[in-house]
Amino acid sequence: MPSNQCGKTLPHDAPPACPLVNSMKTKALLVAEESVLPVLRHVIDGLFKWEIADGVFLVVPSRQLEGFAHFSSSRTQVIAEEEVIGNFSLGAIGDRLGPYRWRAGWYLQQFVKLGFARVARDEHYVIWDADTIPLEPIDLVKNGRCQINVSKEFHPPYFQVIKELLRLDPVLRFSVISQYMTVATRLAGEMLDRIEQIHEREWIDAILAALPLKGHSEFSEYETYGNFMAVEHPSELEFVRHRWFRNGSDILELNEHPTNEQIERVFASYSYVSFERRTHAGWKRILIKALLNIRASS
């Protein structure tokens, strides 16, 4: 059985510390569509190999259920988006986005990730990006506290919408957008209830109404949940740092069918690697490969 790693904790602005390990496995929620098929098997295999999750809920568009049916197993359940968010279809969301209708799918997958709190039966679940392969054990819960990985991203519109939605000032001095998020089911449900109470409408409707529609990215499920927890339930979470690599597609061609072990060797200095659809060319790709080599040798 793989041993668990202890990440560096970052409670708000305190120095890193390493708490006693008391991990527990939970279910992983992957929201997917056909573009992630080349990487998805690696993702699911990695989650099970490193015992990060003991089950997977794979949520896909209903029209694509057949294309994902072969992932169904005793530990992986494939379900349609509608089972999580009901009547909020892609078209209905797009109708609310004005000139940014083309971002409807991007918003829909965030609503699925949060809305899962209303149907989940476990105490915790982990939102795990369907294009991200784990490379080593990652603890999701220690000593009863959700382990939240931090990053350097900062996008002001996200925080403006948080203030509007929850009537609170975001307090985190860093981002929590980092490809996965451990969720306390009951508390995420409490956050959705709070949004509905404040705005007297369904929570998805309230989020769409709160968007200024001045840009194509104005809501983050990760930042919203992370800041809600930091303000309302700070004792329920702990911040950690795991190194991860975003541009796996610039380094390795998945159509050459590498094994998970080969992928782990290439990205050996990281905890997980993302294979986003976009790739770079020319000098940018050279710089990305150089960065990987520098990290590997450090």
N, C-alpha and C positions, 0 to 999 in steps of 0.2 A: 504494500500500500504506500503511495507517495506520501512523503512527510509534508506538513503544512509550513508555509513560509510566513514569517512575521513581517508585515510592512511597517514603514515608518509612520507613526501617527502624527496628525497635525490638527489638534483641537483649536480651532479659530486661529490664534496667533502664537500658540505655545510652541516651545522647542519640540522636535521629534522625540517620541518615546516608543517603547515596544511593550505592549501589554501582554499579560498572560494569554496563551492561546486557549481558546475554548470554542472551537469552530463547529458549525452545523451545516449540513447540506440543505439545499432547498431546490425549488423548481426554477428553471430558466424560461423566460418568455422571449421568444424570437419572433419579430415581425418581419416578414419576408415577402418578396415578389420575385418574379422569374430571373431578374438580373443577378441575383445572388446564388443561383443554382451551382455555378462552378466552385464556390467556396463553402457552401452550406454543410456538406458532409464532413469537411475538415473541422468546421466549427463545432458541430454536435459531437463528433468523436472526441475532440479535445475537451469539451465540457465533462464528458463521462470519464475519459482517461485520467484527468487530473482531479476527479471527484469534486468538481466545483458545484455541480448540480446532480441530483439523483433523478431528475425527470425534465422533459422539455415540452413546452406548449409552443407549437409552431403555428402562428396566426398568419393567414394568407388571404388574398382576395378570393371571393367565392368562385369566380370564373377560372381561377387557377388551381382549385383544389385537386383536380386530377393530376396535374403536373407535379404535385408534391406528395401524392399518395404513397409513393414508395418509401417515404421517410417514416411512415407510421410503424410503430413497434410497441412493445410492452412498456417502453419508457418515453416514447415520443408520440404526442397526440397532435394531429393536424386539424385545425379548426378555422372556420371562416371569420373574417373581420366582423361581420354582422352579429355574430354571437357575443361580441364584446361591446360594441358601440351601437347596436340596434339600427335605428333609422338614419343615422348620420352617414349617408353614402358619399362616395367620392364626388359625385355631381353636386349633391347638396352643399358640401363644404366648398367646392369650387365656386358656387353661386354667391358665396359670401365674401370672396376674396378680391373682387373687382379686377384690376389689371393683373393681379397675381394668381389668377385662377390656375395657372400651370403648376402652382405649388400645392395644390390640394392633396396630392399623395403624401407629400412631406409632412403636412399638418395631420393628416389622417393617421399615419403610423404613430405619431406622438399621442394622439387621443386613445389609440388602442393600448399603448403602454401604460397610460394612467388609468384608463377605464377598466383594465384587468383587475384592479383592486376591488371592484364591485362584484366580480365573479370568482375570484381566487378563494380557495379554501385553506391554504396554508398560511402560517403566521407571517412568513416572508416570501417574496419571490425576487428574482434578479432579472431586470431588463438587460438583455445582452444583445448588442448589435449583431445582426445576422451575417455581417461580412468580417467579423473579428474572430481570429483563432487564438485560443489560450495556449500558452507555451509552457506553463508551470502551474503549480497549485496556487490558488488565490482564495483567501478566506473571505467570506461574505458577511459573517456574523461572528463576533467574538465577545464573550462575556455579556451576551444579550444585546450588543450594540451593532447596528448596521455599519459596515465598513465602506466608506465612500471615497473613491479615488479622486484626486484633484488634478487640475490642469491649468494651463496658462491662458486659455481662451477668455475673451471678454467682449461681449456684444451688447452695448447699452440698451437697444430696444427691448431685449429680454427683460431687463430689470424694470423698465418703465411699465411693462405689462403686468409684472408681478405686483407692483404697487397698486395698480388699478384693480387687479383681480382679488387680491387678498387683503388689501388695505394695511399692508405692512411694509416696512423699509427693509430691503435685502441687507443682510449683515455680513455675508461671506466676503472675504478679501481675495478670493480666488474663484476660479470656475470649477464646476463639478461635471462638465461635459467631457467624458473620457471613455466612451464606448460601452460602459456598463454602469448600472445603478442598482444597488441593493435597496429594496423597498419593504418597509413594514406595512403589511396589507391594511391593517386597521387604521393606521395613521394616514396613509394615502387616501383611504376612504373618508377620513375626517376632513382632509384638505378639500376634497371634491364637495363634501357637504357644506363646508364653509363658503366655497365659491357660490354654491346655489343659494345659500341663505342670504349672502350679501346682495346678490344680483337678482334674486327671485326668478330664476330661470335655470334650465338644465345647464350643467357645467360646461359642456362643449359649446352650447349656444353663447354662454357668457364669455368664454375665451374668444370666440370669433367676433363678438361684439366689441371686445376690448382692443382688438388689433387696430392700430392707427392707419394701416395700409399705406405706409410711406416707404416701405421696403419689402423685400421678398422673404425675410426671415425675422419674425417679430415675437415668436414664442418658443420657449424651450422647456420641455417637460422636466429635464434634468435640473436646470437652474431653479425652476419654480418649486419642485419638490425639495431640493436641497436647502433652499432658503427658508421654506416653510418649516422644515424640521429644525434648522438651526435656531429659528426664533421661538417656535412653540414647543419643541421637544429636544433640546440640545443634549440631554442625557441619553438619548436613544441612538446616537450616531457618533462615529469616530472617523476622522479623516486620515487617509493613508496616501502614500506615493508609490505607485507602481510604474515602472518605465514601460512605455509602449511605442510602437512604430506605426505611423499612419499610412505610409506609402508602400505597402507590401507589393502592390501591383507593378511598381517601377523596378522591383528587384527580382521577382520570381514570377514565371509564367505558370499559372495553374493549369492551363490546357496541356501542359506536359505531364500532368498527373503525378506530382511529387507526393510522397507519403507525409504524414504528420511529423514523423521523426526527421525527415529531410528539412521540412519547414522549420522545425525547432532548432536544427543546427545552423541554418542560415541566419536566424534571428535570435541567436543564443543569449544575447545580452538584454533581452526584453521579456516582460511578463506576458505580453500578447501583441499581436500584429493585426492591423486592419488592411483588408484588400478592397479599398474603395474603387468604384468603377472608373473614376478619372485617373488618367496617367499623364505623365509629363514627358517632354521630349527635349533633346538638345542639352544645353548646359544645366537646366534645372534637374534633369535626370542624373546627370553626372554628379551634381552636388548632393543629391539624395543618396546616391550610392556611396559617396565619400563620407557622408554623415554616418551611415550604417557602419562603415569600416572603422571610423574613429571611435564610435561607441563600443564596438566589439573589442577594440584593443585597449580601452580605458579601464 
